[in-house]
Amino acid sequence: MATALPNRFLTPADLVEMFELPSVETVYQWRRKRTGPRGFRVGRRLRFDPEDVRAWVDSQLGEAA
């Protein structure tokens, strides 16, 4: 992710767009399997802190190396 992340909490749809995922269901599967970035609930809505997403990406890059 060479570009800066937005200065707001991210939605599952944002992650789909950023990572070119097939659907938001992929994001929810990551959450169920505890393999994706850390998320939190705001009422019924799932949100992601951009810093947590960046940390998750960095950890994925570290594992791949």
The first five atom37 places (N, CA, C, CB, O) and aatype in JSON, in Angstrom:
{
  "aatype": [12, 0, 16, 0, 10, 14, 2, 1, 13, 10, 16, 14, 0, 3, 10, 19, 6, 12, 13, 6, 10, 14, 15, 19, 6, 16, 19, 18, 5, 17, 1, 1, 11, 1, 16, 7, 14, 1, 7, 13, 1, 19, 7, 1, 1, 10, 1, 13, 3, 14, 6, 3, 19, 1, 0, 17, 19, 3, 15, 5, 10, 7, 6, 0, 0],
  "atom_mask": [
    [1, 1, 1, 1, 1],
    [1, 1, 1, 1, 1],
    [1, 1, 1, 1, 1],
    [1, 1, 1, 1, 1],
    [1, 1, 1, 1, 1],
    [1, 1, 1, 1, 1],
    [1, 1, 1, 1, 1],
    [1, 1, 1, 1, 1],
    [1, 1, 1, 1, 1],
    [1, 1, 1, 1, 1],
    [1, 1, 1, 1, 1],
    [1, 1, 1, 1, 1],
    [1, 1, 1, 1, 1],
    [1, 1, 1, 1, 1],
    [1, 1, 1, 1, 1],
    [1, 1, 1, 1, 1],
    [1, 1, 1, 1, 1],
    [1, 1, 1, 1, 1],
    [1, 1, 1, 1, 1],
    [1, 1, 1, 1, 1],
    [1, 1, 1, 1, 1],
    [1, 1, 1, 1, 1],
    [1, 1, 1, 1, 1],
    [1, 1, 1, 1, 1],
    [1, 1, 1, 1, 1],
    [1, 1, 1, 1, 1],
    [1, 1, 1, 1, 1],
    [1, 1, 1, 1, 1],
    [1, 1, 1, 1, 1],
    [1, 1, 1, 1, 1],
    [1, 1, 1, 1, 1],
    [1, 1, 1, 1, 1],
    [1, 1, 1, 1, 1],
    [1, 1, 1, 1, 1],
    [1, 1, 1, 1, 1],
    [1, 1, 1, 0, 1],
    [1, 1, 1, 1, 1],
    [1, 1, 1, 1, 1],
    [1, 1, 1, 0, 1],
    [1, 1, 1, 1, 1],
    [1, 1, 1, 1, 1],
    [1, 1, 1, 1, 1],
    [1, 1, 1, 0, 1],
    [1, 1, 1, 1, 1],
    [1, 1, 1, 1, 1],
    [1, 1, 1, 1, 1],
    [1, 1, 1, 1, 1],
    [1, 1, 1, 1, 1],
    [1, 1, 1, 1, 1],
    [1, 1, 1, 1, 1],
    [1, 1, 1, 1, 1],
    [1, 1, 1, 1, 1],
    [1, 1, 1, 1, 1],
    [1, 1, 1, 1, 1],
    [1, 1, 1, 1, 1],
    [1, 1, 1, 1, 1],
    [1, 1, 1, 1, 1],
    [1, 1, 1, 1, 1],
    [1, 1, 1, 1, 1],
    [1, 1, 1, 1, 1],
    [1, 1, 1, 1, 1],
    [1, 1, 1, 0, 1],
    [1, 1, 1, 1, 1],
    [1, 1, 1, 1, 1],
    [1, 1, 1, 1, 1]
  ],
  "atom_positions": [
    [[0.84, -1.17, 0.0], [0.0, 0.0, 0.0], [0.89, 1.24, 0.0], [-0.96, 0.0, 1.22], [1.26, 1.76, 1.05]],
    [[1.22, 1.68, -1.16], [2.12, 2.81, -1.29], [1.44, 4.14, -0.97], [2.69, 2.86, -2.68], [2.1, 5.1, -0.59]],
    [[0.13, 4.19, -1.12], [-0.57, 5.44, -0.86], [-0.95, 5.52, 0.61], [-1.83, 5.57, -1.75], [-1.03, 4.5, 1.3]],
    [[-1.18, 6.74, 1.07], [-1.57, 6.95, 2.46], [-2.99, 6.44, 2.69], [-1.47, 8.43, 2.83], [-3.85, 6.53, 1.82]],
    [[-3.21, 5.92, 3.86], [-4.55, 5.47, 4.23], [-5.4, 6.67, 4.6], [-4.5, 4.45, 5.4], [-4.87, 7.7, 5.03]],
    [[-6.72, 6.57, 4.43], [-7.59, 7.69, 4.8], [-7.48, 8.01, 6.28], [-9.05, 7.36, 4.44], [-7.12, 7.16, 7.09]],
    [[-7.79, 9.24, 6.63], [-7.75, 9.68, 8.01], [-9.13, 9.5, 8.65], [-7.28, 11.17, 8.1], [-9.72, 10.45, 9.17]],
    [[-9.63, 8.29, 8.58], [-10.93, 7.94, 9.17], [-10.94, 6.43, 9.37], [-12.13, 8.41, 8.26], [-10.1, 5.72, 8.82]],
    [[-11.9, 5.94, 10.15], [-12.03, 4.5, 10.31], [-12.51, 3.89, 9.0], [-12.99, 4.16, 11.47], [-13.34, 4.48, 8.31]],
    [[-12.0, 2.73, 8.68], [-12.29, 2.08, 7.41], [-13.44, 1.09, 7.56], [-11.05, 1.38, 6.88], [-13.62, 0.48, 8.62]],
    [[-14.2, 0.92, 6.5], [-15.3, -0.03, 6.46], [-14.82, -1.31, 5.77], [-16.55, 0.57, 5.74], [-13.78, -1.3, 5.11]],
    [[-15.57, -2.4, 5.89], [-15.23, -3.6, 5.11], [-15.17, -3.31, 3.62], [-16.24, -4.71, 5.38], [-14.31, -3.86, 2.92]],
    [[-16.06, -2.46, 3.12], [-16.05, -2.11, 1.69], [-14.75, -1.39, 1.32], [-17.26, -1.24, 1.35], [-14.24, -1.57, 0.21]],
    [[-14.22, -0.58, 2.23], [-12.94, 0.09, 1.97], [-11.83, -0.95, 1.79], [-12.58, 1.06, 3.13], [-10.99, -0.82, 0.91]],
    [[-11.83, -1.99, 2.64], [-10.81, -3.03, 2.53], [-10.96, -3.8, 1.23], [-10.88, -3.98, 3.72], [-9.96, -4.17, 0.6]],
    [[-12.19, -4.05, 0.83], [-12.44, -4.74, -0.45], [-11.83, -3.93, -1.59], [-13.96, -4.95, -0.69], [-11.17, -4.49, -2.47]],
    [[-12.04, -2.64, -1.57], [-11.51, -1.78, -2.63], [-9.98, -1.7, -2.56], [-12.11, -0.37, -2.52], [-9.31, -1.8, -3.59]],
    [[-9.43, -1.53, -1.37], [-7.98, -1.37, -1.22], [-7.21, -2.61, -1.64], [-7.64, -1.04, 0.22], [-6.17, -2.51, -2.3]],
    [[-7.72, -3.79, -1.26], [-7.01, -5.04, -1.52], [-7.57, -5.81, -2.71], [-7.05, -5.92, -0.29], [-7.13, -6.93, -3.0]],
    [[-8.54, -5.21, -3.41], [-9.17, -5.84, -4.56], [-9.67, -7.25, -4.23], [-8.19, -5.9, -5.74], [-9.38, -8.22, -4.93]],
    [[-10.43, -7.33, -3.14], [-11.0, -8.6, -2.69], [-12.27, -8.91, -3.46], [-11.28, -8.56, -1.17], [-12.89, -8.0, -4.02]],
    [[-12.66, -10.19, -3.5], [-13.88, -10.55, -4.24], [-15.16, -9.94, -3.66], [-14.01, -12.04, -4.28], [-16.05, -9.56, -4.4]],
    [[-15.25, -9.87, -2.31], [-16.46, -9.33, -1.69], [-16.19, -9.01, -0.22], [-17.64, -10.33, -1.82], [-15.14, -9.36, 0.32]],
    [[-17.16, -8.34, 0.41], [-17.01, -8.05, 1.84], [-17.05, -9.33, 2.66], [-18.11, -7.08, 2.3], [-16.57, -9.35, 3.8]],
    [[-17.62, -10.39, 2.11], [-17.64, -11.66, 2.83], [-16.22, -12.13, 3.15], [-18.38, -12.74, 2.01], [-16.0, -12.77, 4.18]],
    [[-15.28, -11.83, 2.29], [-13.88, -12.18, 2.55], [-13.4, -11.5, 3.82], [-12.98, -11.78, 1.35], [-12.71, -12.12, 4.63]],
    [[-13.74, -10.23, 4.0], [-13.34, -9.5, 5.2], [-13.96, -10.15, 6.44], [-13.77, -8.01, 5.1], [-13.29, -10.3, 7.46]],
    [[-15.23, -10.53, 6.35], [-15.89, -11.16, 7.49], [-15.3, -12.55, 7.77], [-17.4, -11.28, 7.24], [-15.23, -12.96, 8.92]],
    [[-14.89, -13.26, 6.73], [-14.21, -14.55, 6.93], [-12.89, -14.35, 7.65], [-13.98, -15.27, 5.59], [-12.55, -15.11, 8.56]],
    [[-12.13, -13.34, 7.24], [-10.88, -13.03, 7.93], [-11.15, -12.8, 9.41], [-10.19, -11.8, 7.31], [-10.41, -13.28, 10.27]],
    [[-12.21, -12.06, 9.7], [-12.54, -11.75, 11.1], [-12.89, -13.02, 11.87], [-13.71, -10.74, 11.18], [-12.44, -13.21, 13.0]],
    [[-13.7, -13.88, 11.26], [-14.08, -15.13, 11.94], [-12.86, -16.02, 12.19], [-15.12, -15.89, 11.11], [-12.75, -16.66, 13.23]],
    [[-11.95, -16.05, 11.22], [-10.75, -16.88, 11.34], [-9.62, -16.19, 12.09], [-10.27, -17.28, 9.96], [-8.58, -16.79, 12.36]],
    [[-9.83, -14.91, 12.43], [-8.81, -14.1, 13.11], [-7.51, -14.03, 12.32], [-8.53, -14.67, 14.49], [-6.42, -14.13, 12.88]],
    [[-7.64, -13.84, 11.0], [-6.45, -13.76, 10.14], [-6.27, -12.37, 9.54], [-6.54, -14.78, 9.04], [-5.19, -12.08, 9.02]],
    [[-7.26, -11.53, 9.58], [-7.18, -10.21, 8.97], [-6.82, -9.14, 9.98], [0.0, 0.0, 0.0], [-6.46, -9.44, 11.11]],
    [[-6.91, -7.89, 9.56], [-6.61, -6.79, 10.48], [-7.64, -6.72, 11.61], [-6.57, -5.45, 9.72], [-8.79, -7.14, 11.46]],
    [[-7.19, -6.2, 12.71], [-8.06, -6.08, 13.89], [-9.16, -5.07, 13.6], [-7.25, -5.66, 15.14], [-8.89, -3.97, 13.13]],
    [[-10.38, -5.45, 13.88], [-11.53, -4.58, 13.67], [-12.31, -4.41, 14.96], [0.0, 0.0, 0.0], [-12.04, -5.08, 15.96]],
    [[-13.27, -3.53, 14.94], [-14.12, -3.31, 16.11], [-15.51, -2.91, 15.64], [-13.52, -2.21, 17.04], [-15.71, -2.47, 14.51]],
    [[-16.46, -3.09, 16.52], [-17.85, -2.78, 16.21], [-18.24, -1.4, 16.73], [-18.78, -3.85, 16.8], [-17.86, -1.01, 17.84]],
    [[-18.99, -0.7, 15.92], [-19.65, 0.53, 16.32], [-21.13, 0.25, 16.1], [-19.13, 1.82, 15.51], [-21.63, 0.37, 14.98]],
    [[-21.8, -0.12, 17.16], [-23.17, -0.61, 17.01], [-23.12, -1.92, 16.22], [0.0, 0.0, 0.0], [-22.47, -2.87, 16.64]],
    [[-23.81, -1.96, 15.1], [-23.8, -3.16, 14.26], [-22.76, -3.08, 13.15], [-25.16, -3.38, 13.65], [-22.59, -4.04, 12.4]],
    [[-22.07, -1.97, 13.05], [-21.13, -1.74, 11.95], [-19.71, -2.13, 12.34], [-21.17, -0.26, 11.51], [-19.27, -1.88, 13.46]],
    [[-19.01, -2.75, 11.4], [-17.62, -3.15, 11.59], [-16.72, -2.05, 11.03], [-17.32, -4.51, 10.9], [-16.93, -1.56, 9.92]],
    [[-15.72, -1.67, 11.82], [-14.79, -0.63, 11.4], [-13.36, -1.08, 11.69], [-15.1, 0.71, 12.11], [-13.12, -1.93, 12.54]],
    [[-12.41, -0.47, 10.97], [-11.0, -0.79, 11.11], [-10.22, 0.5, 11.26], [-10.49, -1.61, 9.9], [-10.43, 1.46, 10.52]],
    [[-9.31, 0.5, 12.22], [-8.42, 1.64, 12.41], [-7.34, 1.54, 11.33], [-7.79, 1.65, 13.86], [-6.73, 0.49, 11.16]],
    [[-7.09, 2.62, 10.59], [-6.07, 2.57, 9.53], [-4.7, 2.13, 10.04], [-5.95, 3.93, 8.88], [-3.96, 1.46, 9.32]],
    [[-4.35, 2.49, 11.27], [-3.07, 2.08, 11.83], [-3.01, 0.57, 12.04], [-2.81, 2.8, 13.15], [-1.97, -0.05, 11.83]],
    [[-4.14, -0.03, 12.44], [-4.2, -1.49, 12.59], [-4.08, -2.18, 11.24], [-5.5, -1.91, 13.29], [-3.44, -3.22, 11.12]],
    [[-4.7, -1.6, 10.23], [-4.6, -2.16, 8.88], [-3.15, -2.1, 8.41], [-5.53, -1.39, 7.89], [-2.64, -3.07, 7.86]],
    [[-2.49, -0.97, 8.61], [-1.08, -0.81, 8.23], [-0.21, -1.84, 8.97], [-0.59, 0.63, 8.52], [0.66, -2.46, 8.36]],
    [[-0.44, -2.01, 10.27], [0.34, -2.98, 11.05], [0.11, -4.4, 10.52], [-0.04, -2.9, 12.54], [1.05, -5.19, 10.45]],
    [[-1.13, -4.71, 10.16], [-1.43, -6.04, 9.63], [-0.72, -6.25, 8.3], [-2.95, -6.22, 9.45], [-0.15, -7.32, 8.07]],
    [[-0.75, -5.26, 7.42], [-0.06, -5.37, 6.13], [1.44, -5.56, 6.37], [-0.32, -4.11, 5.26], [2.06, -6.41, 5.73]],
    [[2.02, -4.78, 7.27], [3.45, -4.92, 7.56], [3.77, -6.32, 8.08], [3.89, -3.86, 8.59], [4.79, -6.9, 7.72]],
    [[2.9, -6.87, 8.93], [3.14, -8.23, 9.44], [3.04, -9.27, 8.32], [2.15, -8.57, 10.56], [3.78, -10.25, 8.32]],
    [[2.12, -9.05, 7.38], [1.99, -9.97, 6.25], [3.23, -9.91, 5.36], [0.74, -9.64, 5.43], [3.7, -10.93, 4.87]],
    [[3.75, -8.71, 5.16], [4.96, -8.56, 4.36], [6.15, -9.21, 5.05], [5.24, -7.08, 4.08], [7.01, -9.8, 4.4]],
    [[6.21, -9.09, 6.39], [7.29, -9.69, 7.15], [7.26, -11.21, 7.07], [0.0, 0.0, 0.0], [8.31, -11.85, 6.99]],
    [[6.07, -11.79, 7.1], [5.94, -13.25, 7.01], [6.3, -13.75, 5.64], [4.52, -13.68, 7.36], [6.83, -14.86, 5.5]],
    [[6.03, -12.95, 4.61], [6.3, -13.37, 3.24], [7.8, -13.33, 2.91], [5.54, -12.48, 2.26], [8.27, -14.02, 2.0]],
    [[8.55, -12.53, 3.66], [9.99, -12.39, 3.37], [10.81, -13.55, 3.86], [10.53, -11.12, 3.98], [12.02, -13.57, 3.69]]
  ]
}
